Amino acid sequence: MADVARAAGVSRSTVSYVLSGTRPISGETRERILRAMKDLDYTPNVLAQGLAGRRTGIIALIFPIGEIGFNVTELEYISAASEQAREDGYHLLLWPYGADKIEEVRKVVNQGLVEGVVLMEVRTRDERVSFLREANIPFTTIGRTADPAELAYVDTDFEASGSMAVEHVAALGHMEIGFLARTQADLDAGHGPMVRTRDAVIAAASEAGIRAHVFTAAPTYPAGRSVLGEIVASAPGLTALIELNEPATLGLMAAAAEHGIRIPDDLSVLAVNASEGAAQLSSPPLTSLSPNHGDIARLAVRYLVRRLRGEDYSTFQTLVTPSLMERGSTAPAPS
């Protein structure tokens, strides 16, 4: 920085102000400093800046990684969040720890490495949210707790997803349906999307006079293959499956084909929250009820940046209604 200051004919503090943006500097002086930086091939040390000025230019995306890594839909969130952070002048740090790894979240915050946090895979009761509030670090969530009154969040309306899914299959004449979630442990832990969708499916099915079953499977291809046998054995009259378990569904559909179960002629499959890329991985492509995941991730990052800039966050709450995309995996119930 001292070399840049000498080359530009300014004080070192003026160079610091240009880098941090903490004080206004004339356009001419700014250009002279930037030209000196380019001539000297000077790159600011982000961490050193953070220690000196409490700004690191880094935000963390805390997103638990699944048993088989990130799936296609999850990668869409990550990619869009990274792009939005870059557009807003920040770097994105991906921190792939689960909701039960509160000590890891504590490390991220206490090390002073990040200015703010975007939190994903939010539980209805989430210890990470409580800690981030107590730590007084700006954060937003993709997802929401059971009581999100003072939470800055963007979330899919999973209650609407469940109701719309039942409405869709009911209109096709299906009278016995299933809901495929992730593990029972996820449901017991209060994983927001799973719990909200399950409850909405059960309630909507009951109201429509439809028999509904809940099945669980680890989010893996082999688990999906295995759960098909459970479905056939325990619910032989089931003709439609609503799923919120992308990896397992691919395994289930492959196993169905091997056993002569035709999709959608014998079994309709409707995906909740599957991205376009994920829906196209199966044959036939999955009909889905989904939001635009990239838009959700971008909005969450923009909310966080606005909080970092000191804007009032009391209105930073958005609930997104999903859209139905028919791609050929649902059909009228077999007669």
Secondary structure, 3 states (H helix, E strand, C coil): CHHHHHHHCCCHHHHHHHHHCCCCCCHHHHHHHHHHHHHCCCCCCHHHHHHHHCCCCEEEEECCCCCCCCCHHHHHHHHHHHHHHHHCCCEEEEECCCCCCHHHHHHHHHCCCCCEEEECCCECCCHHHHHHHHHCCCEEEECCCCCCCCCCEEEECHHHHHHHHHHHHHHCCCCEEEEEECCHHHHHHCEHHHHHHHHHHHHHHHHHCCEEEEEECCCCHHHHHHHHHHHHHHCCCCCEEEECCHHHHHHHHHHHHHCCCCCCCCCEEEEECCCHHHHCCCCCCCEEEECCHHHHHHHHHHHHHHHHCCCCCCCCEEEECCEEECCCCCCCCCC
